[in-house]
Amino acid sequence: MKEKSIFSQIIDREIPANIIFEDDTCIIIEDISPQAPIHYLAIPKREIKGISDLSDTDHGVIDHLMIAIKNEMSKEGIKDYRLVINNGSEAGQTVFHLHIHVLANRTLGWPPG
Ligand code: 5GP
């Protein structure tokens, strides 16, 4: 059987995490190693490895995450934030379960490193 990703283990409550939001199809958690005062990870419950692994019928996956992020940040009154998706190890991906980083509450430089 395929080994579960660390995020699936969090979703299944096998390992702990600070859960910010959850619904039927996604979860937003705090990153264990925050790179900004706010550093969330928005994760679809369905285990998709990364953006490259989305299929043509998966439009709703990203839409859903984006709306969940927007709602959470609105709820917290945070207007300025950066969303990052690392796709592939050369791009910095270390957990191969699709996720969107949400970074806020500090000035963020551009271009990113
Ligand atoms: P990536 O490098 O794949 O874009 O991002 C993976 C993120 O997951 C990293 O920012 C890392 O700190 C975070 N992460 C890795 N393991 C855990 C964990 O067990 N719990 C939480 N909350 N975050 C994790």
Residues whose N, C-alpha, C, O or C-beta is under 5 A from the ligand:
A	BS01	5GP	I6 A17 E30 D31 I32 S33 N86 G92 Q93 T94 V95
